[in-house]
Amino acid sequence: MSSTRTRALYLAGSLTLILATAACGQSAAQSGSASGGGSKDTIVIAAVPSEQSQSLQNQYDPVIKLLEKETGKKIQFQNATDYAAVIEGQRAGKIDLAGYGPFSYKIAKDGGVPVEPVGTPVKTKDTPPGYYSMGWVPGNSPIASLNEFKGKKVCFVDKASTSGYLYPSAGLKAVGIDPEKDVTPVMAGGHDASLLAIKSGQCEVGFAYDTMIDQVIAKGSLKQGDVKQVWKSEQIAGSPLAMNTKTLDANTQAKIREAITKKANVPALVEAGICPSADKCDMPDKVKYGYVAIDDKAYDGIRKVCEVTKSEACNKA
């Protein structure tokens, strides 16, 4: 069986699994209708994968505890294997809250999924919400710029990844390189996996978001100098936590928005006793502060990049 066919079957299976598992959670909780007016005892939260699923779930633990406290409902975390699983899970009404990347949020929202962004994680209280895509090569590579990516085996993350595909595609096109025809694209599945594939030689070059390198080095998977940065994108809007407005009643939506925008930050979580200390308070994307409010207009920049790149992935939903 070809690797492409194997990958397709794997993704299809993972999507089926996440929808089925989430459905079981909702059934057990005797959830209300999907009109937004019903009430449910269990809220299902899932996130797009940036790295290993267990690590991702640990990062959401304080947020989960906060939401359980503020809504009075049980929070069920779902491990997702790809971006499509989260998007389709919300479309099917099986996922109530989703931690998206900016591009996967745009795909969901513009594709008719009933979602509204609530907040996005930031490094400090006063840091503008956003981050960067970076181009990487092995530490000993002679490649010094994006112009030299032509003809190379390139690690992207996922075609629905903002910093792992969309912005890299725009960067490549800006220097005259077609991201599908002029390189050999490889979808690594995670930002950490992309960096590790560059180090191991599976890919000659690749992309990952800015702070992932620090996380991978901290875990001991890479050492300083194993890879080097040769490109940096313009700033990208922050990754949103988005509510499903059809599966959550108005009262629960209001409680979630209040909790995320005012209490889902390290100082407040420590004060509430949810985190024992600031040093022991993991947050999504490993940020040191927590969430700030964000709305749909913040993602118009993603839409503009889609217009420029005319990326096929922009039209998928």
C-alpha positions in Angstrom: 0.0 0.0 0.0 1.4 3.4 -0.9 2.4 5.9 1.9 -0.1 8.4 0.6 -2.9 5.8 0.8 -1.8 4.8 4.2 -1.8 8.4 5.4 -5.2 9.0 4.0 -6.6 5.9 5.8 -4.9 7.0 9.0 -6.4 10.5 8.9 -9.9 9.1 8.1 -9.7 6.7 11.0 -8.5 9.4 13.4 -11.4 11.7 12.4 -13.9 8.9 12.9 -12.4 8.2 16.3 -12.6 11.8 17.6 -16.1 12.2 16.4 -17.2 8.9 17.9 -15.6 9.6 21.2 -17.0 13.1 21.5 -20.4 11.8 20.6 -20.2 9.3 23.4 -19.4 12.1 25.8 -22.3 14.1 24.7 -24.7 11.2 24.9 -23.6 10.3 28.4 -24.1 13.9 29.4 -27.6 14.0 27.8 -26.7 17.2 26.0 -29.4 19.6 24.7 -30.2 20.4 21.1 -27.6 21.9 18.7 -29.7 25.1 18.4 -27.7 27.0 21.0 -30.7 27.0 23.3 -30.1 23.6 24.9 -28.0 22.8 28.0 -25.5 20.1 28.5 -23.6 18.7 31.5 -20.3 18.0 29.6 -18.4 20.4 27.4 -16.0 18.8 24.9 -12.8 20.7 24.1 -10.2 19.8 21.5 -7.1 21.4 20.0 -5.2 21.3 16.7 -1.9 19.4 17.1 1.3 21.4 17.4 3.2 18.6 19.2 2.5 15.4 21.1 -1.1 15.0 22.2 -0.3 14.3 25.9 1.8 17.4 26.2 -1.0 19.4 24.5 -3.5 18.1 27.0 -1.2 19.0 30.0 -1.1 22.6 28.6 -4.8 22.8 28.8 -5.2 21.4 32.3 -5.5 24.8 34.1 -7.9 26.1 31.5 -10.0 22.9 31.9 -10.1 23.3 35.7 -11.0 26.9 35.4 -13.9 26.2 33.0 -15.2 23.4 35.2 -15.2 25.8 38.1 -16.8 28.7 36.3 -19.5 26.8 34.3 -20.3 24.1 36.8 -19.9 21.5 33.9 -17.5 18.7 33.3 -14.9 19.4 30.6 -13.8 16.5 28.4 -10.6 16.9 26.4 -10.2 15.2 23.1 -6.8 14.5 21.5 -6.9 15.4 17.8 -4.5 14.0 15.3 -4.9 16.7 12.7 -6.6 20.0 11.9 -9.4 18.5 9.9 -10.5 16.4 12.8 -11.1 19.5 15.0 -12.8 21.5 12.2 -15.1 18.6 11.3 -15.8 17.8 14.9 -17.1 21.3 15.5 -19.1 21.2 12.2 -20.7 18.0 13.3 -21.6 19.5 16.7 -19.4 17.1 18.6 -16.8 19.6 19.8 -17.9 22.7 21.8 -14.6 24.5 22.3 -11.6 24.3 20.0 -8.1 25.6 20.3 -7.3 26.5 16.6 -4.4 27.8 14.7 -5.3 31.1 13.0 -5.6 29.5 9.5 -7.6 26.4 10.7 -9.9 28.9 12.5 -10.3 30.9 9.2 -11.1 27.6 7.3 -13.7 26.6 9.9 -15.3 30.1 10.2 -15.4 30.9 6.5 -16.5 27.3 5.7 -19.7 27.7 7.7 -18.7 26.1 11.0 -20.7 28.0 13.7 -17.7 29.3 15.7 -16.8 32.5 17.4 -13.3 33.3 18.8 -13.1 34.0 22.5 -9.4 34.5 23.4 -5.8 33.9 22.4 -2.8 33.1 24.5 -0.1 35.8 24.9 3.4 35.8 26.5 2.8 38.8 28.7 -0.3 40.9 29.6 0.8 43.7 27.3 2.2 41.6 24.4 0.3 42.0 21.1 -1.4 38.7 20.4 0.6 37.0 17.6 3.6 34.9 16.6 5.8 34.1 13.6 6.5 31.3 11.1 10.2 30.5 10.6 12.1 28.7 8.0 14.7 26.2 9.3 17.6 24.2 7.9 20.1 21.8 9.5 22.8 23.6 11.5 25.6 22.6 9.1 23.6 23.4 5.9 25.0 26.0 3.5 21.5 27.2 2.8 21.1 30.8 4.0 17.8 32.1 2.7 14.4 31.1 1.4 15.5 31.6 -2.1 17.6 28.4 -1.8 14.6 26.2 -0.9 13.8 25.5 -4.6 14.2 21.9 -5.5 14.5 20.8 -1.9 12.5 18.3 0.2 10.5 20.7 2.4 8.8 19.9 5.7 5.5 21.7 6.2 3.2 20.9 9.2 -0.3 20.5 7.7 -2.1 22.2 4.8 -4.4 23.8 7.4 -1.5 25.1 9.5 -1.0 28.9 9.5 2.7 29.0 10.4 3.4 25.5 9.1 2.0 26.0 5.6 0.0 29.1 4.7 2.6 31.8 5.6 5.5 29.6 4.4 3.7 29.2 1.1 3.3 33.0 0.8 7.0 33.4 1.6 8.1 30.9 -1.0 5.8 32.5 -3.7 7.3 35.9 -2.8 10.7 34.7 -3.9 9.4 32.9 -7.0 9.0 29.4 -5.7 5.8 27.4 -6.1 5.3 25.5 -2.8 3.7 22.6 -4.6 5.6 22.3 -7.9 9.1 23.7 -7.2 9.7 21.7 -4.0 9.0 18.2 -2.7 6.4 18.9 0.1 6.3 16.7 3.2 3.5 17.1 5.8 5.2 16.4 9.2 2.0 16.6 11.2 3.4 18.7 14.0 5.8 21.7 14.4 8.1 19.6 16.6 8.0 16.8 14.1 9.0 19.3 11.3 12.1 20.4 13.3 13.1 16.9 14.2 12.7 15.8 10.5 15.1 18.6 9.5 17.6 17.5 12.1 17.4 13.9 11.0 17.7 14.6 7.3 14.2 13.4 6.4 13.7 16.9 5.1 16.4 19.2 3.8 14.6 22.3 5.0 11.3 23.1 6.7 9.0 25.3 8.7 7.7 25.6 12.3 6.4 28.5 14.5 8.9 30.6 16.4 8.8 29.3 19.9 8.6 25.6 19.1 12.4 25.5 18.9 12.7 26.4 22.5 10.2 23.7 23.5 11.9 21.0 21.6 15.3 22.0 23.0 13.9 22.1 26.5 12.7 18.5 26.1 16.2 17.4 25.0 15.0 16.4 21.5 17.3 19.0 19.9 20.4 20.8 20.9 21.3 24.4 20.2 22.8 24.5 16.7 21.1 21.4 15.4 19.0 23.6 13.2 19.3 27.2 12.2 16.7 29.9 11.2 17.0 31.3 7.7 13.6 33.1 7.3 10.9 34.8 9.4 7.4 35.7 8.4 5.4 38.9 9.2 3.5 38.7 12.5 0.5 36.3 12.5 -2.6 36.8 14.5 -2.8 34.7 17.7 -4.2 31.2 17.8 -7.9 31.4 19.0 -9.9 29.4 21.4 -13.3 29.3 19.6 -16.8 28.4 20.9 -19.4 26.4 19.0 -22.4 28.8 19.1 -24.8 26.0 18.1 -24.0 23.5 20.8 -23.5 25.8 23.7 -26.4 27.8 25.2 -26.1 31.6 25.6 -25.6 31.4 29.3 -22.7 28.9 29.0 -21.2 31.0 26.2 -21.2 34.1 28.4 -19.6 32.2 31.3 -16.9 30.8 29.0 -16.1 34.2 27.5 -15.9 35.7 31.0 -13.6 33.0 32.3 -11.3 32.9 29.3 -10.8 36.7 28.9 -10.6 37.6 32.6 -9.5 34.6 34.5 -7.5 32.3 32.2 -4.1 33.9 33.0 -1.3 32.8 35.3 -1.8 35.4 38.0 -5.5 34.8 38.2 -5.1 31.0 38.1 -2.5 31.1 41.0 -4.8 33.4 43.0 -7.7 31.0 42.5 -5.6 28.0 43.6 -5.9 26.3 40.3 -2.1 26.6 39.8 0.2 26.1 42.8 2.6 28.8 41.5 3.5 30.8 38.4 6.3 28.4 37.6 4.0 25.4 37.7 1.2 26.8 35.6 1.3 25.3 32.1 -0.7 27.2 29.4 -1.4 26.5 25.8 1.5 27.3 23.5 3.7 27.4 26.6 3.0 31.1 27.1 3.9 32.7 30.4 0.8 34.8 30.8 -2.5 33.4 29.4 -5.5 34.5 27.4 -6.6 37.9 26.2 -9.8 38.7 24.2 -9.8 38.5 20.4 -12.5 38.7 17.7 -13.0 37.6 14.2 -11.6 40.8 12.6 -8.1 39.9 13.8 -8.0 37.1 11.2 -8.6 39.3 8.2 -4.8 39.2 7.7 -5.1 35.5 7.2 -7.8 36.1 4.6 -5.6 38.6 2.8 -2.7 36.1 2.6 -5.1 33.6 1.1 -6.0 36.1 -1.6 -2.3 36.6 -2.3 -1.3 33.0 -2.3 -4.5 31.6 -3.9 -3.7 28.5 -1.9 -5.9 25.6 -2.5 -6.1 24.9 1.2 -7.8 28.3 1.8 -10.9 27.0 0.0 -11.2 23.8 2.0 -13.6 23.6 4.8 
